[in-house]
């Protein structure tokens, strides 16, 4: 059974909230973990073929000027499809990243075989005392080492990977040896009230 500590943690920066509204990815960052250690990373800006709003420029720090010189989405996503092949995937608020991953890969007729887990949903169950489950707030709450950069894809993927491994080691400290990826997915889908019972049954 695939282990929770061998995954690819990914993060997209995008032109907006929904591919259905014509939004595209403008940056992808990912961290490959094997047995809890970072063995590889992927980071690339991509040109969506149109100008991004000034809001997105200021929110992400990714300017239209930077994107003008970046390769197109199709080229980057073809490379990324190879990078993630055969691996399970983790993202913070995974439904957002999955929508963009699926949309961008569909455009180039590529796909992936791994499944997604959401670090935000898992954190809501395992860190119920946290004041908020936004990535930046969790990083501060859990004293995760960071360089203060948020809303850039690789930095966010690196933070999410650290958060993910903290939650995996939290389960190990509770006596669950080598938590599986499937267990992390299950925790994310279990109600807060039922989490302790689920963990006790492991």
C-alpha positions as CSV (number, residue, x, y, z in Angstrom):
1,X,0.0,0.0,0.0
2,X,1.5,3.4,-1.0
3,X,3.0,5.2,1.9
4,X,2.0,8.8,2.8
5,X,5.6,9.9,3.0
6,X,6.3,9.2,-0.7
7,X,4.3,11.7,-2.7
8,X,4.5,14.8,-4.9
9,X,3.3,18.0,-3.3
10,X,2.2,20.5,-5.9
11,X,0.9,24.1,-6.1
12,X,-0.4,26.2,-8.9
13,X,-0.5,29.9,-9.3
14,X,-3.3,30.9,-11.7
15,X,-4.9,33.8,-13.5
16,X,-8.1,33.4,-11.4
17,X,-10.3,30.9,-9.6
18,X,-11.7,28.6,-12.2
19,X,-10.7,27.0,-15.5
20,X,-14.4,27.1,-16.4
21,X,-14.2,30.9,-16.5
22,X,-11.2,30.7,-18.9
23,X,-8.5,31.0,-16.2
24,X,-5.1,29.3,-16.8
25,X,-2.1,28.3,-14.8
26,X,0.8,30.7,-14.7
27,X,3.2,28.8,-12.4
28,X,3.6,25.3,-11.2
29,X,5.8,24.3,-8.2
30,X,6.2,20.7,-6.9
31,X,8.3,18.8,-4.4
32,X,8.9,15.1,-4.7
33,X,9.1,13.3,-1.4
34,X,10.5,9.7,-1.1
35,X,10.4,8.3,2.4
36,X,9.8,11.8,3.7
37,X,12.9,13.3,2.1
38,X,12.9,15.9,-0.7
39,X,14.5,14.1,-3.7
40,X,13.5,16.5,-6.5
41,X,11.6,19.7,-7.3
42,X,9.9,21.2,-10.3
43,X,9.3,24.9,-10.8
44,X,8.3,26.8,-13.9
45,X,6.4,29.9,-15.0
46,X,4.1,29.5,-18.0
47,X,2.6,32.0,-20.4
48,X,-1.2,31.6,-20.5
49,X,-1.4,33.6,-23.8
50,X,-3.1,36.7,-22.4
51,X,-2.3,39.4,-19.9
52,X,-3.0,38.7,-16.2
53,X,-4.8,41.2,-14.0
54,X,-3.0,43.7,-11.8
55,X,-4.6,42.0,-8.8
56,X,-2.9,38.7,-9.7
57,X,0.4,40.5,-10.4
58,X,0.3,42.0,-6.9
59,X,-1.0,38.9,-5.2
60,X,1.5,36.5,-6.7
61,X,4.4,38.8,-7.5
62,X,4.3,37.2,-11.0
63,X,4.2,40.1,-13.6
64,X,3.1,40.1,-17.2
65,X,6.7,41.0,-18.1
66,X,7.9,37.7,-16.4
67,X,5.3,35.7,-18.2
68,X,6.1,37.2,-21.7
69,X,9.4,35.3,-21.6
70,X,8.0,32.1,-20.1
71,X,7.2,29.0,-22.2
72,X,3.6,28.3,-23.0
73,X,1.3,26.2,-20.6
74,X,1.3,23.3,-23.1
75,X,5.1,22.9,-23.1
76,X,5.4,23.1,-19.3
77,X,2.5,20.8,-18.6
78,X,3.9,18.1,-20.9
79,X,7.1,18.2,-18.8
80,X,5.1,18.2,-15.6
81,X,2.9,15.2,-16.7
82,X,6.1,13.2,-16.9
83,X,7.3,14.5,-13.5
84,X,4.2,13.3,-11.7
85,X,3.6,10.0,-13.6
86,X,2.9,7.1,-11.2
87,X,3.0,9.2,-8.0
88,X,0.2,10.2,-5.6
89,X,-0.3,13.9,-5.2
90,X,-0.9,16.3,-2.3
91,X,-2.0,19.9,-2.4
92,X,-3.3,22.5,0.1
93,X,-6.9,22.9,-0.9
94,X,-6.5,20.2,-3.4
95,X,-9.8,20.6,-5.2
96,X,-8.5,24.0,-6.6
97,X,-5.2,22.6,-7.8
98,X,-6.8,19.4,-9.2
99,X,-9.2,21.5,-11.3
100,X,-6.3,23.3,-12.9
101,X,-4.1,20.2,-13.3
102,X,-7.0,18.3,-15.0
103,X,-7.8,21.2,-17.2
104,X,-4.3,21.9,-18.4
105,X,-3.5,18.2,-19.0
106,X,-6.8,17.7,-20.8
107,X,-5.7,20.4,-23.3
108,X,-2.6,18.4,-24.2
109,X,-4.3,15.0,-24.0
110,X,-2.1,13.9,-21.1
111,X,-3.2,12.3,-17.8
112,X,-1.9,10.9,-14.5
113,X,-2.5,7.8,-12.6
114,X,-2.0,9.0,-9.0
115,X,-4.6,10.1,-6.6
116,X,-5.0,13.4,-4.7
117,X,-5.0,14.1,-0.9
118,X,-5.8,17.5,0.5
119,X,-3.4,18.7,3.3
120,X,-6.0,21.4,4.2
121,X,-8.7,18.8,5.0
122,X,-6.3,16.6,6.8
123,X,-5.1,19.5,8.9
124,X,-8.6,20.5,9.8
125,X,-9.0,17.0,11.3
126,X,-5.6,16.6,13.0
127,X,-4.9,20.2,14.0
128,X,-8.4,21.1,15.3
129,X,-7.0,23.7,17.6
130,X,-5.4,25.8,14.8
131,X,-7.0,29.2,14.5
132,X,-7.2,28.9,10.7
133,X,-6.1,26.4,8.1
134,X,-4.8,28.8,5.5
135,X,-1.3,27.7,4.6
136,X,0.4,30.9,5.9
137,X,-1.5,30.7,9.2
138,X,-0.6,27.0,9.7
139,X,3.0,27.7,8.9
140,X,3.0,30.3,11.7
141,X,0.9,28.3,14.1
142,X,3.1,25.1,13.8
143,X,6.4,27.1,13.6
144,X,7.3,25.6,10.3
145,X,10.6,27.0,8.9
146,X,9.9,29.4,6.0
147,X,11.4,32.3,4.1
148,X,8.3,34.4,4.3
149,X,7.4,33.9,0.6
150,X,3.8,33.0,0.0
151,X,1.7,32.7,-3.2
152,X,4.7,31.6,-5.3
153,X,4.3,28.0,-6.4
154,X,7.5,26.3,-5.3
155,X,7.6,28.1,-1.9
156,X,4.0,27.1,-1.2
157,X,4.7,23.5,-2.3
158,X,7.7,23.4,0.0
159,X,5.7,24.7,2.9
160,X,2.9,22.2,2.2
161,X,5.4,19.3,2.1
162,X,6.7,20.3,5.5
163,X,3.2,20.6,6.9
164,X,2.3,17.2,5.3
165,X,5.3,15.5,6.9
166,X,4.6,17.0,10.3
167,X,1.1,15.5,10.1
168,X,2.5,12.1,9.0
169,X,5.0,12.1,11.9
170,X,2.1,13.2,14.3
171,X,0.3,9.9,13.3
172,X,3.5,7.9,13.8
173,X,3.8,9.4,17.3
174,X,0.2,8.2,17.9
175,X,1.4,4.7,17.2
176,X,0.4,4.4,13.5
177,X,3.5,2.9,11.8
178,X,4.1,4.2,8.3
179,X,0.7,5.8,7.7
180,X,-0.6,5.0,4.2
181,X,-1.6,7.5,1.6
182,X,-5.1,6.0,1.7
183,X,-5.3,6.7,5.5
184,X,-4.5,10.4,4.9
185,X,-7.2,10.6,2.3
186,X,-9.7,8.9,4.7
187,X,-8.8,11.3,7.5
188,X,-9.6,14.2,5.2
189,X,-13.0,12.8,4.5
190,X,-13.9,11.8,8.1
191,X,-15.9,14.2,10.3
192,X,-13.9,16.0,13.0
193,X,-15.9,14.2,15.7
194,X,-15.1,10.7,14.3
195,X,-11.3,11.2,13.7
196,X,-10.1,9.9,17.0
197,X,-12.2,6.7,16.6
198,X,-10.7,6.2,13.1
199,X,-7.1,6.7,14.4
200,X,-7.8,4.3,17.3
201,X,-8.8,1.6,14.9
202,X,-5.6,1.7,12.9
